[in-house]
Amino acid sequence: MRVQIRFGWIVAAAILGLSACGGAASAPSPAASSPSAASGAAAPVSSAAATGSATGSATAAKPSSAAAKPSAGAAVRLGASQNITSNAPIWLTKQAGLFEKNGLNVDLQSINATTAIKQLVAGQLEGTVAGAPESITARAAGSPIQIVAVLQTSCDMEMVVPNNITAVEQLKGKVVGVITKPSVNGICTVADLRKHGLEPDKDYKLIETGSASAYASLVAAMQAGNVAAGAIQPDLAHKLEASAPFHTLYDMGTEPGLLTAASSVTFADAFIKAHPDEVQKVVDTLLQGEAYYKQHKDEAEALLKSTYKMTDQTQIDETYARQVQLMAKDITPRAELFPDMVAALAQVQPEVKQLDLSTLLNPTFAKSAMDRGLTNF
């Protein structure tokens, strides 16, 4: 059931922008590797929150600790970074015991996207929740994986600039920083500025600040004066603004027409084929967790304080409200969410140009969840 380890080396090279090594294994079609309605494999989870009512509501009742018993089902090692605030609903899902309540044996691990995709293709994880760039490069390099849902389609960042810059046009001739060019941060930055008529290396200089410390490296570059602008997740943007002469030029999360697969659920093909019920239950439970996050503000904000070390109540309230606002209602992985990513990634990995997205995008599980009203919360 494990993906052959040789793909891990392919993906490691692909993510570094090197040429892919070796041949690519042909992935099964999305329809062939997912549960069909006729087989009944995509059955709703047993929780009342996941079944949905005739009105389409999804009420997530708080489970008791006694009711949350480990499942004897297939183990699901799931990677999701605990350093990204947009993942807060995922960690509350685990904390509230919703995976166990729905009969899942999930080992949720905090891993950054680059490491997670390597572990996924090496068979050390069954699934990940992360930005889609890593999944695209892995699939283009031949790794048999599929994106089964997209939980967030907005860029959860704010364009932060020095106080003397008051319009996006003033970024011409300036240096704009990104964590890495192939990251969600880099792709959102370039795609957003392109919508404002600015092209990288023509109208502005684009530099990478490094992925080792993610947004912290970008913030440090701005504080040092090496970068004039950067797209930063809101909680860190507000901290920067409070301590230095910077301000938010605009919120990228509300930019019209700026859609991307910012938070994607990806599984190995082998696991999808062997355990379609577990894949469906994971998608269902993640949505149930979003409903729980929305309906249990006190618990959600307590997690923001404990896990993300937030202390300012205004910031906590803003972060909670923002995460609720950015939860996608249409979670199907679809081609319209990927053009900017494909264009950006093709510059560092030529194989991406030939990628058939239909081998990567599997909408079956997302559609099943949506048909049962699980995004109506």
BELKAMO-V618832 format. One record per run of one state. SS is the DSSP state (@ for helix, = for strand, . for the rest). FROM is the first residue (numbers start at 0). TO is the last residue. Records with the same first field share a line. If there is no record, write none. Layout:
SS: FROM-TO + FROM-TO
This chain:
.: 0-4 + 15-46 + 51-73 + 79-83 + 95-96 + 101-103 + 109-111 + 121-125 + 130-131 + 140-143 + 152-156 + 162-166 + 171-173 + 178-182 + 195-198 + 200-202 + 208-213 + 223-227 + 232-232 + 243-244 + 254-261 + 274-274 + 295-295 + 307-311 + 325-333 + 337-337 + 346-348 + 354-355 + 359-359 + 361-362 + 371-376
@: 5-14 + 47-50 + 84-94 + 97-100 + 112-120 + 132-139 + 167-170 + 183-194 + 214-222 + 233-242 + 251-253 + 268-273 + 275-294 + 296-306 + 312-324 + 334-336 + 338-345 + 349-353 + 356-358 + 363-370
=: 74-78 + 104-108 + 126-129 + 144-151 + 157-161 + 174-177 + 199-199 + 203-207 + 228-231 + 245-250 + 262-267 + 360-360
